[in-house]
Amino acid sequence: MALSNNVIGAINFVAMLLSIPIIGAGIWLATEPDNSCVKILQWPVIILGILFLVVGIAGFVGAFWRIPWLLISYLIAMLVLIVLLAALVVFIYMVTVKGSGHLEPSRSYLEYHLDDYSGWLRRRVRSPWKWDRIRSCLSSTNMCGELNQSYRMAQDFFNARITPLQSGCCKPPTQCGYTFVNPTYWISPINNAADMDCLQWSNDQTQLCFNCDSCKAGLLANIKKEWRRTDIILLITLIALISVYLIGCCAFRNAKTEDLFRKYKQGYT
C-alpha cells in the first residue's frame, strides 16, 4: 500500500510539473503584442494550467497523507481537465486550419485577405467596437516605425520578409498601385477601386491601414501562427497528461487491491 501511494504521489508530482508548459504557453501568448491586444486565448490557457497545478497538488497531498477521498476527487477532476484540454486543442486546430498569405508580383512579403480565415476568428475582429479597441492597441506599438528605420529604398522594402501585421497594417495593398516613398508613406494610387482598403489607406502615421481589412487579416495571420505553436505545446502536454493519468489510475487500483487483501489477511489471521 505504501509503495503504491508513493507511486501515486510521484505521478501527481509529474502532473504538477506538466502544468508548467500550459501556464508558460499562456504567459507567452500574453506577451505577444497581437495577442495582448486581442485577449482571447491566453487567459483560458493560463487558468487551465493553474487548475492542473492545483489538482496535481491535491492529488500529491492525498497520496502522501493517504486520503482516499482526495485521491478519488483528484482522479475525477483530472479527467475533467484532460477532456477540457483536449477540447481546447481541437478547437485551436479547427479555428486556425484556414488562412494563408498570397504572393504578389515582385514582392517578397505576402498579402492577407480577411475572408480566408475561419468565421469564428473573423467575428473577433469585425465588430466595430472590438476593432476600435484592438486598433488603438496595435497603433500604439512601434511595429510600423521599425520599417522606416530598417528600409530606405523601395527595392529593399519589396524584398523584405515583414510580418503579417506589418504587411496588413503599415502599408497599402499592393494591388492599389501606390508609389513607394518610404514604408509608411505612399502616393499616387493607380487603381483605387481594386480593393476597398485602397480608400482606407492614409499617410497619417496614426492611421495608415489600421482601418483596413488587410490589417485585420494580418492580425489573424499572426494569431494563427502563434496559436498553432501553442497548440503543439498543448498537444504534447495532453499526451503526457493522459499517460500519467492512466498510470495513476492503475496505481490507485493496485493500491485499493492491496488494501483489500491486507484487510482480508488481517481478518483471516
C-alpha positions as a Markdown table, in Angstrom:
| # | Residue | x | y | z |
|---|---|---|---|---|
| 1 | Met | 0.0 | 0.0 | 0.0 |
| 2 | Ala | 2.8 | 2.4 | 0.9 |
| 3 | Leu | 4.6 | 1.6 | -2.3 |
| 4 | Ser | 1.5 | 2.2 | -4.4 |
| 5 | Asn | 0.9 | 5.5 | -2.6 |
| 6 | Asn | 4.5 | 6.6 | -3.3 |
| 7 | Val | 3.9 | 5.8 | -7.0 |
| 8 | Ile | 0.7 | 7.8 | -7.0 |
| 9 | Gly | 2.5 | 10.7 | -5.2 |
| 10 | Ala | 5.3 | 10.6 | -7.8 |
| 11 | Ile | 2.8 | 10.6 | -10.7 |
| 12 | Asn | 0.9 | 13.5 | -9.2 |
| 13 | Phe | 4.1 | 15.4 | -8.9 |
| 14 | Val | 4.7 | 14.8 | -12.6 |
| 15 | Ala | 1.2 | 16.1 | -13.3 |
| 16 | Met | 2.1 | 19.2 | -11.3 |
| 17 | Leu | 5.2 | 19.7 | -13.5 |
| 18 | Leu | 3.1 | 19.3 | -16.7 |
| 19 | Ser | 1.0 | 22.3 | -15.7 |
| 20 | Ile | 4.1 | 24.5 | -16.2 |
| 21 | Pro | 4.2 | 24.3 | -20.1 |
| 22 | Ile | 0.5 | 25.1 | -20.2 |
| 23 | Ile | 0.9 | 28.1 | -17.9 |
| 24 | Gly | 4.0 | 29.1 | -19.8 |
| 25 | Ala | 2.2 | 28.9 | -23.2 |
| 26 | Gly | -0.5 | 31.2 | -21.9 |
| 27 | Ile | 2.1 | 33.7 | -20.5 |
| 28 | Trp | 4.0 | 33.6 | -23.8 |
| 29 | Leu | 0.7 | 34.5 | -25.7 |
| 30 | Ala | 0.1 | 37.3 | -23.3 |
| 31 | Thr | 3.5 | 38.8 | -24.0 |
| 32 | Glu | 2.9 | 38.8 | -27.8 |
| 33 | Pro | 1.7 | 42.3 | -28.9 |
| 34 | Asp | -1.1 | 41.0 | -31.2 |
| 35 | Asn | -2.5 | 38.5 | -28.6 |
| 36 | Ser | -2.2 | 41.1 | -25.8 |
| 37 | Cys | -4.4 | 43.4 | -27.9 |
| 38 | Val | -7.0 | 40.7 | -28.8 |
| 39 | Lys | -7.0 | 39.0 | -25.4 |
| 40 | Ile | -8.8 | 35.8 | -26.5 |
| 41 | Leu | -6.8 | 32.7 | -25.8 |
| 42 | Gln | -4.1 | 33.5 | -23.2 |
| 43 | Trp | -6.4 | 33.6 | -20.1 |
| 44 | Pro | -8.2 | 30.3 | -20.8 |
| 45 | Val | -4.8 | 28.6 | -21.2 |
| 46 | Ile | -3.3 | 30.2 | -18.1 |
| 47 | Ile | -6.4 | 29.3 | -16.0 |
| 48 | Leu | -6.5 | 25.7 | -17.3 |
| 49 | Gly | -2.8 | 25.4 | -16.4 |
| 50 | Ile | -3.4 | 26.7 | -12.9 |
| 51 | Leu | -6.2 | 24.3 | -12.4 |
| 52 | Phe | -3.9 | 21.4 | -13.5 |
| 53 | Leu | -1.4 | 22.6 | -10.9 |
| 54 | Val | -4.0 | 22.9 | -8.1 |
| 55 | Val | -5.4 | 19.4 | -8.9 |
| 56 | Gly | -1.9 | 17.9 | -9.1 |
| 57 | Ile | -1.1 | 19.4 | -5.7 |
| 58 | Ala | -4.4 | 18.0 | -4.2 |
| 59 | Gly | -3.5 | 14.5 | -5.6 |
| 60 | Phe | 0.0 | 14.7 | -4.3 |
| 61 | Val | -1.3 | 15.6 | -0.8 |
| 62 | Gly | -3.9 | 12.8 | -1.0 |
| 63 | Ala | -1.2 | 10.2 | -1.9 |
| 64 | Phe | 1.3 | 11.5 | 0.7 |
| 65 | Trp | -1.2 | 11.5 | 3.6 |
| 66 | Arg | -3.2 | 8.5 | 2.2 |
| 67 | Ile | -6.5 | 10.3 | 1.9 |
| 68 | Pro | -8.7 | 8.1 | -0.3 |
| 69 | Trp | -11.5 | 10.6 | -0.9 |
| 70 | Leu | -9.0 | 13.2 | -2.0 |
| 71 | Leu | -7.4 | 10.8 | -4.4 |
| 72 | Ile | -10.7 | 9.9 | -5.9 |
| 73 | Ser | -11.6 | 13.6 | -6.3 |
| 74 | Tyr | -8.2 | 14.1 | -7.9 |
| 75 | Leu | -8.9 | 11.4 | -10.5 |
| 76 | Ile | -12.3 | 12.8 | -11.3 |
| 77 | Ala | -11.1 | 16.4 | -11.6 |
| 78 | Met | -8.0 | 15.4 | -13.6 |
| 79 | Leu | -10.2 | 13.5 | -16.1 |
| 80 | Val | -12.5 | 16.6 | -16.5 |
| 81 | Leu | -9.4 | 18.9 | -17.0 |
| 82 | Ile | -7.9 | 16.5 | -19.6 |
| 83 | Val | -11.2 | 16.5 | -21.5 |
| 84 | Leu | -11.2 | 20.3 | -21.4 |
| 85 | Leu | -7.6 | 20.5 | -22.6 |
| 86 | Ala | -8.4 | 18.0 | -25.4 |
| 87 | Ala | -11.4 | 20.2 | -26.4 |
| 88 | Leu | -9.2 | 23.3 | -26.4 |
| 89 | Val | -6.5 | 21.6 | -28.6 |
| 90 | Val | -9.1 | 20.5 | -31.1 |
| 91 | Phe | -10.8 | 24.0 | -31.0 |
| 92 | Ile | -7.5 | 25.8 | -31.7 |
| 93 | Tyr | -6.7 | 23.5 | -34.6 |
| 94 | Met | -10.2 | 24.0 | -36.1 |
| 95 | Val | -10.2 | 27.8 | -36.0 |
| 96 | Thr | -6.6 | 28.0 | -37.4 |
| 97 | Val | -6.8 | 25.4 | -40.1 |
| 98 | Lys | -7.8 | 28.0 | -42.7 |
| 99 | Gly | -6.0 | 31.1 | -43.9 |
| 100 | Ser | -2.7 | 31.9 | -45.6 |
| 101 | Gly | -0.8 | 34.7 | -47.3 |
| 102 | His | -0.9 | 35.5 | -51.0 |
| 103 | Leu | 2.1 | 36.2 | -53.2 |
| 104 | Glu | 2.2 | 39.4 | -55.3 |
| 105 | Pro | 4.5 | 40.0 | -58.3 |
| 106 | Ser | 7.9 | 41.5 | -57.4 |
| 107 | Arg | 7.2 | 41.2 | -53.7 |
| 108 | Ser | 8.8 | 39.0 | -51.1 |
| 109 | Tyr | 6.3 | 39.8 | -48.4 |
| 110 | Leu | 2.8 | 38.3 | -48.6 |
| 111 | Glu | -0.7 | 40.0 | -48.8 |
| 112 | Tyr | -3.5 | 38.8 | -46.5 |
| 113 | His | -7.3 | 38.7 | -47.1 |
| 114 | Leu | -9.8 | 38.6 | -44.3 |
| 115 | Asp | -12.2 | 36.2 | -46.0 |
| 116 | Asp | -9.5 | 33.4 | -46.0 |
| 117 | Tyr | -9.8 | 32.9 | -42.2 |
| 118 | Ser | -12.4 | 31.0 | -40.2 |
| 119 | Gly | -15.7 | 32.7 | -39.4 |
| 120 | Trp | -15.0 | 32.4 | -35.6 |
| 121 | Leu | -11.8 | 34.4 | -35.9 |
| 122 | Arg | -13.3 | 36.9 | -38.3 |
| 123 | Arg | -16.1 | 37.7 | -35.8 |
| 124 | Arg | -13.4 | 38.5 | -33.2 |
| 125 | Val | -12.2 | 41.5 | -35.3 |
| 126 | Arg | -15.2 | 42.5 | -37.5 |
| 127 | Ser | -17.3 | 44.1 | -34.7 |
| 128 | Pro | -16.5 | 47.9 | -34.9 |
| 129 | Trp | -16.3 | 48.4 | -31.1 |
| 130 | Lys | -14.0 | 45.4 | -30.8 |
| 131 | Trp | -11.8 | 46.6 | -33.6 |
| 132 | Asp | -11.6 | 50.1 | -32.3 |
| 133 | Arg | -10.0 | 48.8 | -29.1 |
| 134 | Ile | -7.7 | 46.4 | -31.0 |
| 135 | Arg | -6.7 | 49.1 | -33.5 |
| 136 | Ser | -5.8 | 51.6 | -30.7 |
| 137 | Cys | -3.7 | 48.9 | -29.1 |
| 138 | Leu | -1.9 | 47.9 | -32.3 |
| 139 | Ser | -1.3 | 51.5 | -33.4 |
| 140 | Ser | 0.4 | 52.3 | -30.1 |
| 141 | Thr | 3.2 | 49.8 | -30.9 |
| 142 | Asn | 6.3 | 50.6 | -32.9 |
| 143 | Met | 5.9 | 47.9 | -35.5 |
| 144 | Cys | 5.4 | 50.3 | -38.4 |
| 145 | Gly | 8.1 | 52.8 | -37.2 |
| 146 | Glu | 10.6 | 49.9 | -37.2 |
| 147 | Leu | 10.0 | 49.5 | -41.0 |
| 148 | Asn | 11.1 | 53.2 | -41.6 |
| 149 | Gln | 14.2 | 52.6 | -39.6 |
| 150 | Ser | 15.1 | 49.4 | -41.5 |
| 151 | Tyr | 14.2 | 50.1 | -45.1 |
| 152 | Arg | 15.1 | 53.3 | -47.0 |
| 153 | Met | 15.0 | 52.1 | -50.6 |
| 154 | Ala | 11.9 | 50.7 | -52.4 |
| 155 | Gln | 13.6 | 47.6 | -53.6 |
| 156 | Asp | 15.0 | 46.7 | -50.2 |
| 157 | Phe | 11.4 | 47.0 | -48.8 |
| 158 | Phe | 9.9 | 44.9 | -51.6 |
| 159 | Asn | 12.5 | 42.2 | -50.9 |
| 160 | Ala | 11.9 | 42.3 | -47.2 |
| 161 | Arg | 10.3 | 39.5 | -45.1 |
| 162 | Ile | 8.0 | 41.6 | -43.0 |
| 163 | Thr | 5.4 | 40.2 | -40.5 |
| 164 | Pro | 1.8 | 39.7 | -41.5 |
| 165 | Leu | 0.8 | 42.6 | -39.2 |
| 166 | Gln | 3.3 | 44.9 | -40.8 |
| 167 | Ser | 2.1 | 43.8 | -44.3 |
| 168 | Gly | -1.5 | 44.3 | -43.5 |
| 169 | Cys | -1.4 | 47.4 | -41.3 |
| 170 | Cys | 1.6 | 49.5 | -42.2 |
| 171 | Lys | 1.3 | 49.8 | -46.0 |
| 172 | Pro | -1.5 | 49.9 | -48.6 |
| 173 | Pro | -2.4 | 46.7 | -50.5 |
| 174 | Thr | 0.0 | 46.1 | -53.5 |
| 175 | Gln | -2.9 | 45.8 | -56.0 |
| 176 | Cys | -3.8 | 49.5 | -55.4 |
| 177 | Gly | -0.6 | 50.5 | -57.2 |
| 178 | Tyr | 0.6 | 53.2 | -54.7 |
| 179 | Thr | 4.1 | 54.6 | -55.3 |
| 180 | Phe | 6.7 | 54.0 | -52.5 |
| 181 | Val | 8.1 | 57.0 | -50.7 |
| 182 | Asn | 9.0 | 55.1 | -47.5 |
| 183 | Pro | 7.5 | 52.0 | -45.9 |
| 184 | Thr | 4.7 | 54.0 | -44.3 |
| 185 | Tyr | 4.2 | 56.8 | -46.8 |
| 186 | Trp | 2.8 | 56.1 | -50.3 |
| 187 | Ile | 1.4 | 58.3 | -53.0 |
| 188 | Ser | -0.4 | 58.3 | -56.4 |
| 189 | Pro | -2.5 | 55.1 | -56.4 |
| 190 | Ile | -3.1 | 53.6 | -59.9 |
| 191 | Asn | -6.3 | 51.8 | -59.1 |
| 192 | Asn | -8.3 | 53.0 | -56.0 |
| 193 | Ala | -11.2 | 50.7 | -57.0 |
| 194 | Ala | -9.1 | 47.5 | -56.8 |
| 195 | Asp | -9.9 | 47.0 | -53.1 |
| 196 | Met | -11.9 | 48.9 | -50.5 |
| 197 | Asp | -8.7 | 49.0 | -48.5 |
| 198 | Cys | -7.2 | 51.3 | -51.2 |
| 199 | Leu | -9.6 | 54.0 | -50.0 |
| 200 | Gln | -8.9 | 53.2 | -46.3 |
| 201 | Trp | -5.2 | 53.9 | -46.6 |
| 202 | Ser | -3.9 | 57.1 | -45.0 |
| 203 | Asn | -0.5 | 58.6 | -44.9 |
| 204 | Asp | -1.4 | 59.9 | -41.4 |
| 205 | Gln | 1.1 | 58.0 | -39.3 |
| 206 | Thr | -1.5 | 57.4 | -36.7 |
| 207 | Gln | -4.0 | 55.9 | -39.2 |
| 208 | Leu | -2.0 | 54.1 | -42.0 |
| 209 | Cys | -4.0 | 51.0 | -42.9 |
| 210 | Phe | -5.2 | 50.2 | -39.3 |
| 211 | Asn | -8.8 | 50.6 | -40.6 |
| 212 | Cys | -8.2 | 48.1 | -43.5 |
| 213 | Asp | -9.5 | 44.5 | -43.7 |
| 214 | Ser | -5.9 | 43.7 | -44.6 |
| 215 | Cys | -4.8 | 44.8 | -41.2 |
| 216 | Lys | -7.4 | 42.5 | -39.6 |
| 217 | Ala | -6.3 | 39.7 | -41.8 |
| 218 | Gly | -2.6 | 40.3 | -40.9 |
| 219 | Leu | -3.6 | 40.2 | -37.3 |
| 220 | Leu | -5.4 | 36.9 | -37.8 |
| 221 | Ala | -2.4 | 35.5 | -39.7 |
| 222 | Asn | -0.1 | 36.4 | -36.8 |
| 223 | Ile | -2.6 | 34.9 | -34.3 |
| 224 | Lys | -2.8 | 31.7 | -36.4 |
| 225 | Lys | 0.9 | 31.3 | -36.3 |
| 226 | Glu | 1.2 | 31.8 | -32.6 |
| 227 | Trp | -1.9 | 29.7 | -31.8 |
| 228 | Arg | -0.6 | 26.8 | -33.8 |
| 229 | Arg | 2.7 | 26.9 | -31.9 |
| 230 | Thr | 0.7 | 26.9 | -28.7 |
| 231 | Asp | -1.5 | 24.1 | -29.9 |
| 232 | Ile | 1.6 | 21.9 | -30.5 |
| 233 | Ile | 2.8 | 22.6 | -26.9 |
| 234 | Leu | -0.7 | 21.8 | -25.5 |
| 235 | Leu | -1.0 | 18.6 | -27.6 |
| 236 | Ile | 2.3 | 17.2 | -26.4 |
| 237 | Thr | 1.4 | 18.1 | -22.8 |
| 238 | Leu | -2.1 | 16.5 | -23.3 |
| 239 | Ile | -0.5 | 13.2 | -24.4 |
| 240 | Ala | 1.9 | 13.3 | -21.4 |
| 241 | Leu | -1.0 | 14.0 | -19.1 |
| 242 | Ile | -3.1 | 11.2 | -20.5 |
| 243 | Ser | -0.2 | 8.8 | -20.0 |
| 244 | Val | 0.3 | 10.0 | -16.4 |
| 245 | Tyr | -3.4 | 9.8 | -15.7 |
| 246 | Leu | -3.6 | 6.2 | -16.9 |
| 247 | Ile | -0.6 | 5.2 | -14.9 |
| 248 | Gly | -2.1 | 6.9 | -11.9 |
| 249 | Cys | -5.4 | 5.0 | -12.3 |
| 250 | Cys | -3.6 | 1.7 | -12.4 |
| 251 | Ala | -1.5 | 2.6 | -9.3 |
| 252 | Phe | -4.7 | 3.7 | -7.5 |
| 253 | Arg | -6.4 | 0.4 | -8.4 |
| 254 | Asn | -3.4 | -1.6 | -7.3 |
| 255 | Ala | -3.4 | 0.3 | -4.0 |
| 256 | Lys | -7.1 | -0.5 | -3.4 |
| 257 | Thr | -6.5 | -4.1 | -4.2 |
| 258 | Glu | -3.5 | -4.3 | -1.8 |
| 259 | Asp | -5.6 | -2.6 | 0.9 |
| 260 | Leu | -8.5 | -5.1 | 0.4 |
| 261 | Phe | -6.0 | -8.0 | 0.5 |
| 262 | Arg | -4.4 | -6.6 | 3.7 |
| 263 | Lys | -7.8 | -6.3 | 5.4 |
| 264 | Tyr | -8.7 | -9.8 | 4.3 |
| 265 | Lys | -5.5 | -11.2 | 5.6 |
| 266 | Gln | -5.9 | -9.5 | 8.9 |
| 267 | Gly | -9.4 | -10.8 | 9.3 |
| 268 | Tyr | -8.3 | -14.3 | 8.3 |
| 269 | Thr | -5.5 | -14.3 | 10.9 |
